[in-house]
Amino acid sequence: MSYDVKGPTFFIFNLQVAQLARHENLVESLTISSEHKLTTLSDPASKNRYFALNAQAGPLQVKYSAEVTLREHRADPHSIGEVALEQLPLELMPFLLPSRYVSSDRLTAFAEKEFGSLPKGHSRVTAICNWIHDRIEYERGSSTVFTTADETLIMRAGVCRDFAHLGIAFCRALNIPARFVSCYAFGLQPSDFHAVFEAYLDGRWWLFDATRQANLDGLVRIGVGRDAAEIAFASPFGPMEAGPINIEIEHADGSPEAPGRTTDAISTDDAP
């Protein structure tokens, strides 16, 4: 990642692989183009990792590399049900409520009409993803950093973050806790930061990607939050211009092709 810093600017970055039990054998390196004092931050609840720095005027380059063994949890989707509201842990309440980009309160009637009568569980969230994939056009430049889930539904177009926000909104409207996930995605073409979402079902968080552009069992989590506002890969506070971003993701054995899509339910949650 590169920046042309115009004056004193404080940066917070969230681009390191999350330290999850299912991210095994993590080896990583971080290089900053010039001497900066880094402050590292982490959230023990979400496992999100951040680093911050003060940059002065001039060029700034940030290079991060990591190698990790992903040990995902798999299950039969038909065996995974929803959790009754009264049985949900209190800490999941934020993931049931509207947030900056997730206007679930505006979509309750629509979600109930489209998905309310479907069998509850993993299959219902999959049906939500299928609906989004079939009816929302994946179109670069069709949305902005201000686009909310209800606006995506109206425009019927968006990018991965919009697909994730709409999936989360439908889930929350149906009383299914859901959260935004930023990740590195093996098989995504071209390589880029990717956005998916997780729904809380049967006592753990399960991954869903309504874009169908990457393999669920090839997603390496960076951060989780109520929506994209909480886990931007870079948050600059000051005058700067962002330059090009180069992301490369490959299998350790050098395999250029992603394996076939799994039909298993996939989770990288730390739950046993």
C-alpha positions in Angstrom: 0.0 0.0 0.0 1.3 3.5 -0.9 0.4 7.0 0.1 1.5 10.5 -0.7 1.3 12.2 2.7 0.7 16.0 2.3 1.1 16.8 6.0 1.1 15.2 9.5 -1.3 12.3 9.3 -2.2 9.6 11.8 -2.9 6.2 10.3 -4.6 3.2 11.8 -4.2 0.0 9.7 -6.2 -3.3 10.0 -4.6 -5.6 7.5 -2.8 -8.2 9.6 -4.2 -11.8 9.7 -6.4 -12.2 12.7 -4.8 -14.4 15.5 -7.3 -17.2 15.5 -6.8 -20.7 16.8 -7.7 -21.9 13.3 -5.0 -19.7 11.7 -2.1 -22.1 12.5 1.6 -21.6 12.0 1.3 -17.9 11.3 4.6 -16.4 10.0 4.4 -12.7 9.1 6.4 -9.6 8.4 5.6 -5.9 8.3 7.8 -3.3 6.5 7.3 0.5 6.6 9.2 2.6 4.0 10.7 5.0 6.6 11.3 5.1 10.3 8.1 5.2 12.2 7.1 4.4 15.8 4.4 1.8 15.6 1.6 1.3 18.2 0.0 -2.1 18.1 -3.5 -2.6 19.2 -5.7 -5.7 19.5 -9.3 -6.5 20.5 -9.4 -9.8 22.6 -13.1 -10.2 21.8 -13.0 -9.9 18.0 -9.3 -10.9 17.6 -8.9 -7.9 15.3 -5.3 -6.6 15.2 -4.3 -3.0 14.4 -1.2 -0.9 14.1 -1.0 2.8 14.1 1.7 5.4 13.2 2.2 9.1 12.7 3.4 10.0 9.3 4.9 13.3 8.1 4.8 14.8 4.6 6.3 12.5 2.0 5.8 9.1 0.5 4.7 6.2 2.7 4.7 2.6 1.8 3.4 -0.3 3.9 4.2 -3.9 3.0 2.7 -6.9 4.8 3.3 -10.5 4.1 2.0 -13.6 5.9 1.9 -17.4 5.5 -0.7 -19.3 7.5 -2.2 -22.8 7.7 -6.0 -22.5 7.6 -7.7 -25.2 9.6 -11.4 -24.5 8.9 -14.3 -26.2 10.7 -16.7 -28.1 8.4 -20.2 -29.3 9.0 -23.3 -30.5 7.1 -25.3 -27.3 6.4 -28.6 -29.1 7.0 -27.5 -29.9 10.6 -27.2 -26.2 11.5 -30.2 -24.5 13.0 -30.8 -21.0 14.3 -30.6 -19.9 17.9 -33.8 -18.6 19.6 -33.5 -14.9 20.6 -33.9 -15.7 24.3 -31.0 -18.1 24.1 -28.5 -15.7 22.4 -25.5 -14.5 24.5 -25.9 -10.8 25.5 -22.7 -9.9 23.7 -24.3 -10.7 20.4 -26.9 -7.9 20.7 -24.9 -5.4 18.6 -25.1 -7.8 15.7 -28.9 -7.8 15.8 -29.3 -4.1 15.6 -29.0 -1.6 12.7 -25.6 0.0 12.2 -23.9 2.6 10.0 -24.3 0.7 6.7 -26.7 -2.0 7.7 -30.2 -0.5 7.6 -31.9 -3.7 8.8 -34.8 -1.8 10.4 -35.8 -0.5 6.9 -35.7 -4.0 5.4 -37.7 -6.0 8.0 -40.9 -6.2 6.0 -39.1 -7.1 2.8 -37.0 -9.8 4.5 -40.0 -11.3 6.2 -41.9 -11.5 2.9 -39.0 -13.0 1.0 -37.4 -15.3 3.6 -39.6 -15.4 6.7 -41.4 -18.6 5.7 -38.2 -20.6 4.8 -36.9 -23.3 7.1 -34.8 -21.7 9.8 -31.0 -22.4 9.8 -28.0 -22.4 7.6 -30.2 -23.1 4.5 -32.1 -19.9 5.1 -29.0 -17.8 5.1 -27.8 -19.6 2.0 -31.1 -18.7 0.4 -30.5 -15.1 1.3 -27.1 -15.3 -0.4 -28.6 -17.0 -3.5 -31.2 -14.2 -3.7 -28.6 -11.5 -3.6 -26.3 -13.2 -6.1 -29.2 -13.7 -8.6 -30.7 -10.2 -8.3 -27.9 -7.8 -7.4 -25.4 -7.0 -10.2 -21.8 -7.1 -9.2 -20.6 -3.9 -10.7 -17.4 -2.0 -9.8 -18.0 1.7 -9.4 -21.8 1.3 -8.8 -21.6 2.3 -5.1 -19.6 4.6 -2.9 -18.2 4.5 0.7 -21.6 6.0 1.8 -23.8 3.3 0.3 -26.1 1.5 2.7 -27.8 -1.9 2.4 -31.2 -0.4 1.6 -29.7 1.7 -1.2 -28.0 -1.4 -2.6 -31.4 -3.1 -2.7 -32.9 -0.1 -4.6 -30.0 0.2 -7.0 -29.7 -3.6 -7.5 -25.9 -3.2 -8.0 -22.8 -3.1 -5.8 -19.5 -4.6 -4.9 -18.5 -7.2 -2.3 -18.9 -4.9 0.7 -22.4 -4.0 -0.5 -23.3 -7.7 -1.0 -22.1 -8.3 2.6 -24.0 -5.4 4.0 -27.2 -6.5 2.4 -26.8 -10.1 3.5 -26.2 -8.9 7.1 -29.2 -6.6 6.9 -31.5 -9.4 5.8 -30.2 -11.7 8.6 -30.6 -9.1 11.3 -34.1 -8.3 10.1 -34.9 -12.0 10.7 -33.3 -11.9 14.2 -30.2 -13.8 13.0 -27.0 -12.2 14.4 -24.7 -11.2 11.5 -21.4 -9.4 11.2 -19.1 -8.0 8.5 -15.8 -9.8 7.7 -12.8 -8.5 5.9 -10.4 -11.1 4.6 -7.8 -12.4 2.1 -9.5 -14.7 -0.3 -7.7 -17.5 -2.2 -9.3 -17.9 -5.6 -10.5 -14.3 -5.9 -9.7 -12.8 -9.3 -8.2 -10.3 -9.4 -6.7 -10.5 -5.9 -7.9 -7.8 -3.6 -9.2 -7.3 -0.1 -12.5 -9.1 0.1 -15.7 -8.6 2.1 -18.0 -11.4 3.2 -20.2 -11.9 6.3 -20.8 -14.3 9.1 -24.1 -15.4 10.7 -24.4 -16.8 14.2 -26.1 -20.2 14.0 -26.0 -23.2 16.4 -23.5 -21.6 18.7 -20.8 -20.4 16.3 -20.2 -18.0 13.5 -20.5 -19.4 9.9 -19.1 -17.8 6.7 -21.2 -16.7 3.8 -20.3 -14.9 0.5 -23.2 -13.7 -1.7 -20.8 -12.7 -4.5 -19.8 -16.4 -5.0 -16.4 -15.1 -6.1 -14.1 -16.9 -3.6 -14.0 -20.2 -1.8 -15.4 -20.2 1.7 -12.6 -22.6 2.7 -10.0 -20.2 1.3 -10.9 -17.1 3.4 -8.3 -15.9 5.9 -9.9 -13.4 8.3 -8.5 -10.0 8.8 -11.2 -8.3 10.9 -14.8 -8.5 12.0 -17.3 -5.8 13.0 -20.8 -4.6 12.8 -20.1 -3.3 9.3 -17.3 -1.9 7.1 -17.0 1.3 9.1 -15.4 -0.7 12.0 -12.7 -2.6 10.1 -11.4 -0.4 7.3 -8.0 -1.7 6.2 -6.7 1.9 6.5 -8.1 4.8 8.4 -6.0 8.0 7.8 -6.6 11.2 9.8 -4.9 14.0 7.9 -4.1 15.2 4.4 -2.9 12.5 2.1 -3.6 10.8 -1.3 -3.9 7.0 -1.5 -1.8 5.4 -4.2 -2.0 1.9 -5.8 -2.6 -1.2 -3.7 -1.0 -4.5 -4.8 -2.3 -7.7 -3.2 -1.1 -11.2 -4.1 -2.6 -14.4 -2.6 -1.5 -17.8 -3.5 -1.4 -21.4 -2.2 1.8 -22.4 -0.5 2.4 -25.1 -3.0 2.2 -22.6 -5.8 -1.0 -23.9 -7.2 -2.5 -21.1 -9.4 -6.0 -22.5 -9.4 -8.5 -22.6 -6.6 -9.9 -26.0 -5.7 -13.6 -26.8 -6.4 -16.2 -25.0 -4.3 -17.2 -26.9 -1.2 -20.8 -27.6 -0.3 -19.9 -27.9 3.4 -20.8 -25.2 5.9 -17.5 -23.4 6.8 -16.4 -21.7 10.0 -13.1 -20.3 11.3 -14.6 -19.3 14.6 -12.7 -20.2 17.7 -15.7 -22.0 19.1 -15.0 -25.7 19.9 
